[in-house]
Amino acid sequence: INASVNISDSTMMCIFGKEHLIGHSLCLEDIVGFIKQKRTKNIIVMAGAGISTASGIPDFRTPGTGLYANLKKYNIPYPEAIFDIKFFTCDPRPFFLLAKELYPGKHKPNYVHYFVRMLHEKGLLLRMYTQNIDSLETIAGIPPEKLVEAHGTFSTASCHLCYTTYPAKEKEIMSGKIPRCKMCLGTVKPDVVFFGEELPERFFLHSKDFAKADLLIVMGTSLQIEPFGSIINTVRPTVPRLLLNKDHVGPFKREALKTMDVVELGDLIESVKKIALLVQIDASSPRKVGGSTASTSCVSTVFLTGENGQPKHFRENCSGLTRDKESLDRFHVQAYCILSAEGLCVSAIKKRNCLLMLHQTRVSFNI
């Protein structure tokens, strides 16, 4: 189904309520309202390199600072060659030099990654489709079943000739060696998708996921790489699509946006903080561990992000504190909102946590 299909006013009113009358286009507040009212329970997030720049990882295409603009030292004929399977077959050395710099472990997740994890913990995330190979989504705690790494991963490797599979080759890569296949002596390449290679089979979950989605959030991507860039158009025409980005991209470039499209341009961290504040996302429901409710003596972890989006970890022993929904009174919610405005993403927030964190961040407030 093409998302550009016109939507009748009666359909809009049926799905989103009578407030959506003739000529009404969605805005960010509408999207927030849908989430708060639990009209969206199958959110899909599409993410690109832009969500990891606050973690210190450059994106690919930003002039001057992007990865492709800084590859001269690798002596390659054109920037994209470093991820071209034909060039890799002839000379794998440039890629492995770059892989040493990109290898997961040097960088930490930022507020955006933890926000997506919070969507999962609230039962709102259907799937996250990421173009990134930095594994920050996994490090942030997004479970494998909720994640589609459309462009592959460093966590496994395989021979590019005979396809024999291997564990991750971190030791060889970090020591500057080119790993070789024990079967055919071909080059063992991390399972990162190169130009000229097929996408992982898991990517094709999108045919079912996007038909089920009730909200699509697109973040930090140029939507220039196919087929990733096109699946945005496979959601139903009644599904809101929210772009959080530096620039207009893909179908959001139109002068007149479609009725269900919303664009929020600017700094991605700040945009996500704004949404978290408006939605009042928290994780105050009992956490499930191994199929049962977590005990009241667990240790909760909160994440306080600094100016660059990097998380600082605080741990508090919650022994003896109630963990039921009755603790969600007006004070708790308002305190959470203030903490969210300061850049907090909380995994098991309680009244005492709010007071502790407000004290630590020296935020004054009146309730």
C-alpha positions in Angstrom: 0.0 0.0 0.0 1.4 3.4 -0.9 1.3 5.8 2.0 0.5 8.7 -0.4 -3.1 7.5 -0.8 -5.6 10.1 0.3 -7.5 9.4 3.5 -11.2 10.2 3.7 -12.4 12.5 6.5 -14.7 9.8 7.8 -11.7 7.4 8.1 -9.7 10.0 9.9 -12.6 10.6 12.4 -13.1 6.9 12.9 -9.4 6.2 13.7 -8.4 9.3 15.6 -11.6 10.9 16.8 -13.9 13.6 15.7 -11.4 16.3 16.5 -9.6 15.5 13.2 -12.0 17.3 10.8 -11.7 18.4 7.2 -8.3 19.9 6.3 -6.7 18.9 9.6 -3.1 17.7 9.4 -1.3 16.1 12.3 1.2 17.9 14.5 3.6 16.7 17.1 1.1 17.3 19.9 -1.3 14.9 18.1 1.4 12.2 18.0 2.0 12.7 21.7 -1.7 12.5 22.4 -2.0 9.2 20.5 0.9 7.7 22.6 -0.5 9.0 25.9 -4.0 7.7 25.1 -2.5 4.4 24.2 -3.8 4.5 20.6 -0.4 3.5 19.5 0.8 0.1 20.8 2.8 -1.1 17.8 5.4 1.6 17.2 8.1 1.0 14.6 11.3 3.1 14.9 13.6 3.5 11.8 17.0 4.8 12.7 20.2 5.8 10.9 23.7 7.0 11.8 22.3 10.3 13.1 21.1 8.7 16.3 24.7 7.8 17.2 26.5 11.1 16.5 25.9 12.2 20.1 27.8 9.1 21.1 30.8 10.3 19.2 30.3 8.2 16.0 30.3 10.3 12.8 27.4 9.8 10.3 28.2 9.0 6.7 27.2 12.0 4.6 27.5 15.2 6.6 29.9 17.4 4.6 33.2 17.9 6.4 32.5 15.7 9.4 30.9 12.7 7.9 32.7 9.3 7.5 32.8 9.5 3.7 34.5 13.0 3.9 37.3 11.6 6.0 38.5 8.5 4.2 41.5 9.9 2.2 44.0 8.2 4.5 42.7 4.8 3.4 43.8 5.3 -0.2 40.5 4.2 -1.8 39.2 5.3 -5.3 35.9 6.7 -4.0 34.4 6.9 -0.4 31.7 4.1 -0.9 34.4 1.7 -2.0 35.3 1.0 1.6 31.9 -0.8 1.9 31.9 -2.3 -1.7 32.1 -6.1 -1.8 34.0 -6.1 -5.1 36.6 -3.7 -3.8 36.8 -5.6 -0.6 37.5 -8.8 -2.5 40.4 -7.1 -4.2 41.8 -5.3 -1.2 40.3 -5.8 2.3 42.9 -3.7 4.1 41.1 -0.4 4.0 38.0 -1.8 5.5 39.8 -3.5 8.3 41.7 -0.3 9.2 38.4 1.4 9.4 36.8 -1.5 11.3 39.4 -1.0 14.0 38.0 2.5 14.6 34.4 1.6 14.2 34.4 -1.6 16.3 31.7 -1.7 19.0 32.9 -1.0 22.5 34.5 2.4 22.2 31.2 4.3 22.4 28.2 4.3 24.7 24.5 4.7 24.0 22.9 8.1 24.3 19.5 9.4 25.2 17.9 8.4 21.9 18.9 4.7 22.4 17.5 4.7 25.9 14.3 6.4 24.8 13.7 3.5 22.3 14.4 1.1 25.1 11.8 2.8 27.2 9.3 2.5 24.4 10.0 -1.3 24.6 9.7 -1.4 28.4 6.3 0.4 28.2 5.1 -2.3 25.7 4.8 0.2 22.8 7.7 -0.9 20.6 6.8 -3.4 17.8 10.3 -3.3 16.3 13.3 -1.0 15.7 14.9 -1.1 12.3 18.4 0.3 12.4 21.0 1.0 9.7 23.7 1.2 12.3 26.5 -1.3 12.9 27.7 0.1 16.2 25.6 -2.2 18.4 24.6 0.7 20.6 20.9 -0.4 20.5 21.9 -3.8 22.0 24.2 -2.1 24.6 21.3 0.1 25.6 19.2 -2.9 26.4 16.9 -3.2 23.4 16.3 -7.0 23.2 17.3 -8.9 20.1 13.7 -9.9 19.2 12.8 -6.2 19.0 15.8 -5.3 16.8 16.4 -5.6 13.1 20.0 -4.6 12.2 19.2 -4.0 8.5 22.9 -3.4 7.6 24.4 -6.2 9.6 26.5 -6.5 12.7 30.0 -6.9 14.0 28.9 -9.6 16.5 29.3 -12.4 14.0 31.5 -13.0 10.9 31.7 -15.2 7.9 34.0 -16.0 5.0 33.1 -13.9 2.0 33.9 -16.8 -0.3 32.6 -20.0 1.2 30.3 -18.4 3.8 31.6 -20.4 6.7 30.4 -18.7 9.9 32.6 -17.6 12.7 32.3 -15.7 16.1 33.2 -12.0 16.1 36.8 -11.4 15.1 37.5 -8.6 17.5 41.0 -9.8 18.5 42.2 -10.0 15.0 40.7 -6.7 13.9 42.0 -4.8 16.9 45.5 -6.2 16.4 45.5 -5.1 12.8 45.3 -8.6 11.3 43.1 -9.7 8.4 41.3 -12.9 9.6 41.4 -15.8 7.3 39.0 -18.7 6.8 40.2 -22.1 8.0 38.3 -23.8 5.2 39.3 -21.9 2.1 41.7 -19.2 3.3 39.3 -16.5 2.1 38.9 -13.3 4.1 36.6 -13.6 7.1 34.5 -10.4 7.1 32.2 -9.1 9.9 28.6 -9.7 9.0 28.2 -6.0 8.0 26.2 -5.6 4.8 28.3 -4.2 1.9 27.1 -2.6 -1.3 26.5 -5.6 -3.6 25.4 -8.0 -0.8 22.0 -9.1 0.2 20.4 -7.8 3.4 19.9 -10.1 6.4 16.9 -12.4 6.2 15.5 -10.8 9.3 15.1 -7.5 7.5 12.2 -8.9 5.6 10.2 -9.0 8.7 9.1 -5.6 7.5 6.5 -7.0 5.2 4.5 -8.1 8.3 5.7 -5.5 10.8 4.9 -2.4 8.7 1.4 -3.7 8.0 0.8 -4.0 11.7 2.4 -0.6 12.7 0.2 2.1 14.2 3.0 4.8 14.4 6.3 5.1 12.5 9.1 7.2 14.0 12.0 7.9 11.6 15.2 9.3 13.2 18.7 10.3 12.1 18.6 8.8 8.6 19.0 10.2 5.0 16.7 7.4 3.7 19.0 7.3 0.7 20.1 3.6 0.9 17.7 1.1 -0.6 15.7 -0.9 0.2 15.8 0.5 3.7 14.7 4.0 2.4 11.6 2.7 0.7 10.0 0.6 3.4 8.8 3.8 5.0 6.1 3.8 2.3 4.7 0.4 3.2 2.8 1.4 6.3 -0.9 1.8 6.0 -2.0 5.2 4.8 -3.8 5.8 8.1 -0.6 5.4 10.1 1.1 8.6 11.4 4.8 9.0 10.4 7.0 11.2 12.5 10.4 12.4 11.2 13.0 13.5 13.8 16.0 14.7 11.9 18.3 17.6 10.9 16.9 17.8 7.4 13.8 16.9 5.4 14.4 13.5 3.8 12.6 11.0 1.6 8.8 11.6 1.4 9.1 14.4 4.0 10.8 16.6 1.4 7.4 17.6 -0.1 6.4 21.2 0.3 3.0 20.1 1.4 3.3 17.1 3.7 0.7 14.4 3.6 -2.0 14.5 6.3 -0.4 11.8 8.4 3.2 13.1 8.2 4.8 15.2 11.0 8.3 16.7 10.9 10.4 17.9 13.9 13.7 19.3 12.7 16.7 20.2 14.8 19.0 18.5 17.3 17.9 14.9 17.7 18.6 14.6 21.4 16.6 17.7 22.2 13.7 16.6 20.0 13.5 13.2 21.7 13.8 14.9 25.2 10.8 17.1 24.2 8.7 14.1 23.2 9.7 12.2 26.4 8.6 15.2 28.5 5.3 15.6 26.7 4.5 11.8 26.8 5.7 11.5 30.4 7.4 8.2 29.7 8.5 6.4 32.8 9.0 2.8 33.8 7.1 2.6 37.0 5.3 -0.6 36.2 6.8 -3.8 37.8 9.7 -5.1 35.7 9.4 -8.6 34.4 12.4 -10.8 35.0 12.2 -14.4 33.9 8.5 -14.3 33.5 7.8 -13.0 37.0 7.5 -9.6 38.6 10.8 -8.2 39.9 11.2 -8.3 43.6 10.9 -5.1 45.7 14.5 -5.4 46.8 15.9 -5.0 43.4 18.4 -2.3 42.5 17.1 0.3 40.0 19.3 2.1 37.5 18.6 5.6 36.2 20.3 7.2 33.4 21.2 10.9 33.5 22.4 12.3 30.2 24.9 15.2 30.0 25.2 17.9 27.4 26.6 15.5 24.8 23.9 12.9 25.4 26.2 10.5 27.1 24.6 8.6 30.1 25.9 8.7 33.6 24.7 5.8 35.7 23.2 6.1 39.2 22.2 3.1 41.3 19.9 3.2 44.2 18.9 0.3 46.5 15.1 0.2 46.3 14.6 -2.4 49.1 11.3 -1.9 50.9 9.9 0.5 48.4 6.5 -0.2 47.0 6.5 -1.1 43.2 2.8 -1.0 42.5 0.9 1.4 40.3 -0.7 3.1 43.3 2.6 5.0 43.8 1.9 7.0 40.7 0.4 10.0 42.2 0.5 13.6 41.0 3.8 14.3 42.7 5.5 11.3 41.1 4.4 12.2 37.6 5.3 15.9 37.9 8.7 15.1 39.4 9.3 12.7 36.5 8.4 15.4 34.0 11.0 17.8 35.6 13.6 15.0 35.5 12.8 14.3 31.8 13.2 18.0 31.0 16.7 17.7 32.5 17.5 14.8 30.2 16.7 11.8 32.3 15.6 8.4 31.1 14.5 6.3 34.0 14.2 2.5 34.2 12.3 2.0 37.5 11.4 5.5 38.8 9.8 6.0 42.2 9.0 9.0 44.4 12.2 8.4 46.3 14.2 8.2 43.1 12.7 11.5 42.0 13.7 13.2 45.1 17.2 11.6 44.9 17.7 12.6 41.3 16.3 16.1 41.8 18.7 16.6 44.7 21.7 15.3 42.6 20.8 17.5 39.7 20.0 20.5 42.0 16.7 21.1 40.3 14.3 23.3 42.4 10.6 22.9 41.8 7.2 23.7 43.4 4.3 21.2 43.3 
